[in-house]
Each structure stands twice: as C-alpha cells, then as structure tokens.
C-alpha cells in the first residue's frame, strides 16, 4: 500500500418538510394474514413534519482494486432521531 491514501467523500444535507395533512394511514396501512391465521393490520409510523436529513460517507482506495467505505446517516426531527453507520469493503479481481 502506498503512503498516499486516495479517498472520495459523499455528502448530503437536506431539510425535509411533510404535508401537514399526512397521517400514518396515508403513508402505509396493510392487512395481512398467514395461511389459516387471523388477519392483522400493519400501520406506518408518523412522519416528522420537519426533519433534517444528513448523509456523510468516505470511500478509501486501499489499492487499485480494493475500496473500504464508511457511511453515516441521520434523520433528526422534533420527535425522532434515526442514525445509522455502515461499513463496506469491495474488491475487484
């Protein structure tokens, strides 16, 4: 591996607004049943009216054919916090 570690960054910062008339039922509602079982309902969770969405990532070119990446994602609203961290490795041969 060389002393020069090449990297590529990816960024996204947005502010998301939801229509105030939306309810969880507008987003997702489904009635399901297993074979021979009783039906049950699945309903979506409420959408934040105003949320900040942040995605940050770095890809490091370890060699010409190998890349290591790490990504952070977050959503922040008045009643929610959702955060993820992902790592990936890819090799070409």
C-alpha positions in Angstrom: 0.0 0.0 0.0 1.3 3.4 -0.8 1.6 6.4 1.5 -1.0 8.2 -0.5 -4.4 7.0 0.6 -6.9 8.2 -2.0 -10.4 8.9 -0.8 -13.7 10.1 -2.1 -16.3 11.8 0.0 -20.1 11.9 -0.4 -22.3 14.3 1.5 -26.0 15.2 1.6 -27.7 17.7 3.9 -31.4 18.4 3.4 -34.3 19.7 5.3 -37.5 17.6 4.7 -41.0 19.0 5.1 -44.0 16.7 5.2 -47.5 17.8 4.2 -49.3 18.6 7.5 -52.4 16.6 6.2 -50.4 13.3 6.2 -51.2 10.7 8.8 -49.6 7.3 9.3 -52.6 5.7 7.5 -51.8 7.8 4.4 -48.3 6.5 4.4 -48.8 2.8 4.9 -51.6 0.6 6.0 -51.9 -3.1 5.1 -54.0 -6.0 6.4 -52.1 -9.3 6.2 -52.7 -12.9 7.3 -50.7 -16.1 7.5 -52.2 -19.2 5.8 -55.1 -20.3 8.1 -54.5 -17.5 10.5 -56.4 -14.4 11.6 -55.8 -11.2 9.7 -53.8 -8.4 11.3 -53.2 -4.8 10.4 -49.8 -3.1 9.9 -49.8 0.7 10.1 -46.9 3.1 9.4 -45.3 5.3 12.0 -45.9 9.1 12.0 -43.8 11.2 9.7 -42.0 14.1 11.2 -43.4 17.4 9.9 -39.9 19.0 9.7 -36.7 16.9 9.8 -33.1 17.4 8.9 -31.5 14.5 6.9 -27.7 14.1 6.9 -25.7 11.5 4.9 -21.9 11.5 5.1 -19.6 8.9 3.6 -16.0 8.3 2.8 -14.5 5.7 0.4 -10.8 4.9 0.8 -9.0 3.4 -2.2 -6.8 0.9 -0.3 -5.3 -0.4 -3.6 -6.2 -0.2 -7.2 -8.7 -3.0 -6.8 -9.8 -2.6 -3.1 -12.1 0.0 -1.6 -13.1 0.4 2.0 -16.1 2.7 2.7 -17.9 4.0 5.8 -21.1 5.9 5.8 -23.1 7.8 8.5 -26.8 8.6 8.0 -29.0 10.5 10.4 -32.5 12.0 10.5 -33.4 14.5 13.2 -36.9 15.8 13.9 -38.8 17.2 16.8 -39.9 13.7 17.9 -37.4 11.4 16.2 -33.8 10.5 15.9 -32.7 7.8 13.5 -29.0 7.1 13.0 -27.0 4.5 11.0 -23.4 3.7 10.5 -22.4 1.3 7.7 -19.1 0.0 6.5 -18.4 -1.9 3.3 -15.4 -3.5 1.5 -15.2 -4.2 -2.2 -12.6 -6.0 -4.1 -12.3 -6.3 -7.9 -10.5 -9.2 -9.5 
